């Protein structure tokens, strides 16, 4: 199986051209390929496939084998991958995902791709859309959740995948490896959730750390950064455009006047090769 390894702010993925290479068991393939000791090593395995409704279909599998509805960092990587590997000559494409159509656009400077800007669509706030237990027609803003006797106040946002955004005074005081998995699997989230801890720096700057559903701690999460800005606006902490500082680097996020969330950031190919083990 031919592959290309990409990263978006340290959130890394193995991308496979599904037009050419076929895999029968995506879950097992993701677990084996993403293993950092016995495989290639990645946060996820991604297949670029034909689509009847978009330019390409994108299927994303986390390192634990679960399938993700959407991933912002993957979207940027795939947009560059299909363009630079000659699968399209378009600089603005549509990707079919489980979360609906996503539209990335390549940004050029002096003829070279520097960033990818992605129309991430509308944030979804009702409990039924997260999903989160309770009245499905209501939002969960600054909602208390008790874990091990400690109350966390979070805001639930779906960017096609679930997020629970918690604002804290000191992000470095959060024991993310301990509390992250407990919040991910909290009973209020029937399909689990991504968890973001966020420290407000200014009304235009946020610092975020993430525990990703199905992957654990990662250096960056694009949908999480989008959910973070949404939650910050809803809680009156920032304006509608801010820089989100992640462990792997920065993303520019804007909640535009059309109510869509726009994310801009880098995507980099690391290496390419052939996976020799049987899948």
N, C-alpha and C positions, 0 to 999 in steps of 0.2 A: 504494500500500500504506500503510495507516494503521499507525502505530507509537507506542510509548511508550518513552521512554528512562529507565532506572532505574540506580541504583548502590547497592551494598552495601559500605560502607567504601572507596569509590573503585574497586571492581571493577565495571565498568559494562557494561550490556547493553541491547540493543534488543529489546523484547518485542513480538510480533505476535500478534494474535488469529487463530489458524488456523481458527476456525469461519467467519470472514468472508473473510479474505484468503488466497489460494492461491498457493503458489510451487512450481514444478516442479523446480528445481535448487537444493537447499538449500545445497550447498557453494559454488557460485558466488555465490549471494545473500549468504552470510555474508562472503565475501572482499570483495565490493563494498560492502555496507552498513557493515561494520566499519572500512573504510578511513578514517583520520582526516583525510585531505586531500581525497579525492574522494567520500566517502560521509558517513554520519552520524558514525561513529567509535564504537567499542566494543571490549570484550574478547570479546564474543560476541553471536550472534544467536539468539533463543529463540522458539520457536513453542509456543503453548498450543493443544492439540488435543483432540478427543473421545477418551475412553477407555472401553473395555468393562470394565475392572477397577478403575478408580479414579474420582475426581471429574473429573480432567483428566489428559491426557498432556502431558509436557513434553519437547521435543526441543531440545538445546543444541548449537550449532555455534560452534566457536572462530573466532577471526579469521583463521586460516589455512585454514578450510573443513572441518577435521576435526570429527567429531562426538564430543562428550564424553558419557561414561556418566552423569555426575552433577556437580553443582556446588552447594555449600552456599549461596553468596551469591545465586545465581540462585533457589534455592528460596525464600528469604525474599522476594525481589522479586516472584516470581510469586504467592506467597500473598497479598501485599497487592494486586497487580494485579487478580487475579480477584475479590477482595472489593470493592475500591473502584470497579471498573468494572461491577459488578452482574452478573457471571457466576455468582456464588453468594452466598448469605446466610450460609453456614457460616463460622465463625471457626476451625475446625479441619478441614483437608481432607486428602485423600490424592492424591498425584501419582504417576502412572506414569512411571518413568524406565528407562533401559537398565540401571541398577544395582538395579532393583527398586522397590517402593513406598516413598515418603518421605512423612512426615506432619508438615507445618508447622502451627503454631498461632499466631494473632494474640494479642498481649498488649496490653491496653488500660489506660489511665490516664485517669480522668475522661472516659470515652467516646471517647478518641482512641487510635488505634493508636500505640504507642511502639516496640515491638520485635516480632520474630518468633522463636518458639522452635521448633526443628526436631528431631524424633526422627530421627537420622541412621542408626539401625539398629546392627547389630553390626559392629565392626571385623574385618577378615579378615586373618589373619596368615600363613597358609601360602603358601609360594612359588608354588604352583599358582594361588592366588587373586589374586596381585598383578597380573599374573604376573611371575615372576622365574625365571631358569634355576637348575638344581640339583635336589635331591630335593624334589619337589612337596609332600611331607608335612611338611617341616620349615619352621621359621620362620627369618627372617633378621634377627637382633637384633645390633646393633653389628657389622655385616658390613663387612669391608674391601673397598673398591673403589679401584683405582689409575687415576688420570687424569693424564696428563702427568708421570708420576713421583711424584705426590703421592698419599698414601693417605688416603681419606676413610672414616670409619666411620659407617655409616648403618643405620637400622632401616626395613624395608619394611612398609608398612601399606596395605591397600586399604580405601577407604571407598566401594567401588563403582567407584572409579578408583584408579590406582596412585600411591603416594607413597614417596619415599625421604627419611627425616628424618635430618639430620646435626647433631649437637650441636657447637658451637664455643665457645671462650672469648670471642671478640670478633667479633660479627656484622658490625661495620663493616669488619673486615679482609678480608672475603670479596669477591672480585671476581666478583660474581654474573653480570654479562653475559658474562664469559669462561668460567666453569666451568659455569654453568647449562645451556647447550645441550649441553655435552659429557656431563654426567651424564644429561640427559633422553634422549639417544640412545645411552647406554652399552649394549653388546651383551647385558648380563645382563637387560635389560628388553625383551622382544620386542615389546611394544606401547608402548614408551617409558615415561617416568615423570615425574610432577611432582616437583620437588626443593625441600625446605625446609631452610634453615639456621636453627638455633635456638640462642639464648643463654638459659641459665637465670638468671633474676633472683633469684627466691626459690622456695620449694617450692609457691607459689601463683601465680607469675607467670613468663611466658615471653615472649621477644621473638623474632619469626619474620620472615624474608624468604623470598619464594617465587619460583621460576622455574616457571611453569605450562606444562605440555605443550600445545603448539599455540598458546600466546599470549605466552610470554616472561615478562618481569617484570611483575607486576601488584601493585596496592596491597594486595590482600587475597585470601585463598583460604579459603573456609569448610571444605571437605573437608580442606585442608591443615592448618588449625588443629585439626581433629578428629584427624587422623593424628598431629599433633605432640604432643597430650596423651597419646594412646595410647602413642607411643614413649617419652615422658617417664616414664610410669608403668612401662612394661616395663623401662626402664633405671634405675629407682629414683631419679629426679630430682625428681619432684613427687608430690603426692597425686592423687586421682582427680577433683579439680575445680580449675581454674585459669583465670586471665585470660590470653589470648594477645594480646600487643600486636603489631599489624601496621602497615605503613607508612600504611594508610588509617584506622586506628582499632583498637578493641578488640572481641574476641569472648569471651564466657563459654562455656567448654566443660566438660562434666561426663561422666565415664564412670560411669554410674549403677550401682546394685546389680543392676539387671536386665540388665547388661552392654551396654545400648545407650548410644550416644554422643548427648548432647543439646547443641545449639548454640543460643545466644541472641545476637541482635544486630539492628542496624537495617537498614532498606531504605527507599530514598527515590526518589520519582519526580522526575526532573529537568525533563523537558519531553515534549511529545507533538507529533506532526505527521504529514505525509504525504510518503512517499518517492516522488519523481516519476519517477525513472529506471526504465527497463524492466528487469525481472528475469526 
